[in-house]
């Protein structure tokens, strides 16, 4: 499976930053946000507040992976 890397500008806690994720992770972010009834920006903001020592892109990838693993397990 090939997934292109996409860089997007997002606002996090009132600050603009860029996030680079593979397209498949952006798709996952959109699906999760839609399922929760929130925007992708709001979802990224929530995820960012939980982040500690990892960079934002890595933390977003882990969030998406954990989300789909939990869905598969239930």
BELUR-V652345 format. One record per residue. RES is the residue in one letter. PSI is psi in degrees with one decimal (999 if undefined). OMEGA is omega in whole degrees, -180 to 180 (999 if undefined). D_LAST is the distance of its C-alpha to the last C-alpha in Angstrom with 2 decimals. Layout:
res={RES,RES}
psi={PSI,PSI}
omega={OMEGA,OMEGA}
d_last={D_LAST,D_LAST}
This chain:
res={X,X,X,X,X,X,X,X,X,X,X,X,X,X,X,X,X,X,X,X,X,X,X,X,X,X,X,X,X,X,X,X,X,X,X,X,X,X,X,X,X,X,X,X,X,X,X,X,X,X,X,X,X,X,X,X,X,X,X,X,X,X,X,X,X,X,X,X,X,X,X,X,X,X}
psi={132.1,133.1,125.5,153.9,130.0,130.3,128.3,148.6,134.2,155.8,124.7,119.0,40.2,2.8,136.8,137.4,166.1,144.8,130.4,117.7,153.5,148.8,-37.0,-33.8,-36.3,-41.1,-43.3,-41.7,-43.0,-42.7,-44.1,-45.8,-43.5,-43.3,-31.6,-7.3,32.0,168.4,161.6,-38.4,-42.2,-40.4,-44.7,-39.3,-44.6,-45.6,-41.2,-36.6,-22.9,-12.9,142.8,-91.2,7.5,158.9,159.8,-44.6,-44.6,-42.4,-38.5,-41.7,-44.7,-37.9,-48.1,-45.6,-47.7,-39.4,-49.7,-31.8,-43.0,-38.5,-39.2,-34.6,-22.4,999}
omega={180,179,-180,179,-177,178,-179,174,178,175,180,-179,177,-180,176,176,176,180,179,179,171,-177,-179,178,175,178,177,178,179,179,-179,179,180,180,-180,179,179,177,176,179,178,178,179,177,178,-179,-179,180,179,-173,177,-172,179,175,-173,-179,179,-179,177,177,-179,178,-180,179,179,180,-177,174,-180,178,-180,-178,-177,999}
d_last={25.48,27.79,26.95,29.82,30.03,30.62,32.26,32.00,33.67,31.62,32.71,31.04,32.48,35.48,36.24,36.06,34.54,33.44,30.07,29.82,26.57,25.97,25.61,22.06,21.08,23.18,21.39,18.01,19.71,21.05,17.80,16.11,19.38,19.65,16.23,17.37,20.87,22.70,24.85,24.10,26.88,25.34,22.00,24.08,26.03,23.07,21.81,25.43,25.87,23.22,24.96,27.31,29.10,27.47,28.83,27.13,26.34,24.64,22.64,21.51,20.44,18.37,16.76,15.82,14.57,12.43,11.05,10.09,8.85,6.39,5.41,5.57,3.80,0.00}
